[in-house]
Amino acid sequence: MMITINHVSKITGFSAKMIRHYEKLGLLGKITRTSTNYRIYKKSDIDILHFIKRTKNLGFATEDIKILLNVWQNKKTNRLEVRHIALKHLDDLKVRIHDLQLMVNVLQELITQCEKNKHTDCPILASFIHSHS
């Protein structure tokens, strides 16, 4: 059975454009083409796209996904390298969560001020002008 890009798109949830993008980035191996230049995919290509989707959903950067894919595909499970990448990513996520929580706190305070000061200028808009951070 020939698996076309449209079928792969339905299976993986990636758009055809995104699948072609991953191919250009080198995340997918060489894709077979028909005599009319249509891409034909194998089950292993779909497995790779599922791998990409899961790592993307966890927020891994493309460069880290390339490394993780390489380790997985070459069956040279370098657990220390994979663990190092995962720990670094976890640390990055914690920093981002902290930064997001700070933004939530500031915005919540501005919303509270807006609710209290119904007769003055909007404190939210005023903070955008007068903020130095």
N, C-alpha and C positions, 0 to 999 in steps of 0.2 A: 504494500500500500504506500502510495506517495503522500507524504505529509507536507502540505503547503503552508505558507506563512499565515494564511487566514485561519487554518486549523490550529496551528501552534498558538496563535493569538487567542483563540477561544479557550484552549486548554490551559494556558498560562496566565491569562488576564493581561498580558502585555499587548500594547498596540503593535501593529506591523512596523510602524515607524520606530518604536522603541527596540524591537527585535533587530532591525537593521542597524540601529545605533550601537547596540551591544556587539553586533558582528564587526562593525567598523572599529570599535574599541579593542577588539581582539579577545573579548570574553568568550565568544563562541569560536569553535574551530573553523576550519575551512568548510563552507557550506556547499554541498553538491548543487549543480545547476542542470536544468534540462537543456535540450538543444534550442529551446525557445527562451532560454535565460531565466526561467522561473527557479526560485530557490526550492530545494527539496530537503526536508529536515529528517533527522533520525531520532529515535527515542532518547539517545544520549544527549542530543541538543536540547530536548525538552527537559531532561533532568538538570542540565546546566542552567537553563532558564529558571527552573524551580529553585535551584541553589541561589541564583542571583536574587530572585524575588525575596527569599527568606532573609538573606544577608542585608539587602536593601531595607526590608521592613525593620530590621534591627538597627538600621542607621549606619552601617559600615560604608566607608568611602570606597570609591571605585578602585583605587590602588590597593587597598586592603582586600577587596573582593578578588582582584587578580591574583594576589599572593595565596589567599585561601583556596581559590579554585585550582591553582597550580599544585598545591600540596595535595588536595583531594584527588585530582585527576591522575597524578603521578603515583598515587598510592604510597607515597613516602610520607606517612603521617608523622610529621615533626610536631609532636604535641607541645614542645616548649615554644616553638615559633607561633603556633596557633594560639596557645595560651597567652603569650606575650601580646599578640595583636588584640585578642579579646580583652585582656586587662587594660591595655592602653585605651581601647574604645570605651570600656566601662568608665574609666577615669574621665574621659572627654564628656561622656553622657552626664556624669555627676556634676561636672563644672557647668554644663549647659542647663541642667535642671536648677542648679543654684542661681544662675543668672536669670533664668525664667521666673523663678520664685521672687527674686528681687523686683523684676518688672511687674509681676502680679501685685506685690505689696504696694508699689508706688501707684499703680493704676487704681487699685482699690481705694487708697487714701484720697486720690483725686476725685473719684466718683463720690465718695462720702462727703468731701468738701462741696461738690457740686449740688448734692442733695440738700445740704444744710444752708447754702448761700443762694437761695432762689432769686434774690433781688440784685445781686451783683454780677459782674462779668463772669463768664464761665471760667472756673479755676483750672479746668482741664486745658482749655486753649491758652490761658495765661501762662500755665507751666511750660508750654511748648516754646513760648517766647523767652521766658525768664530763666529757664533751666540752663545750668552750666555743665551738666554731665552728659 
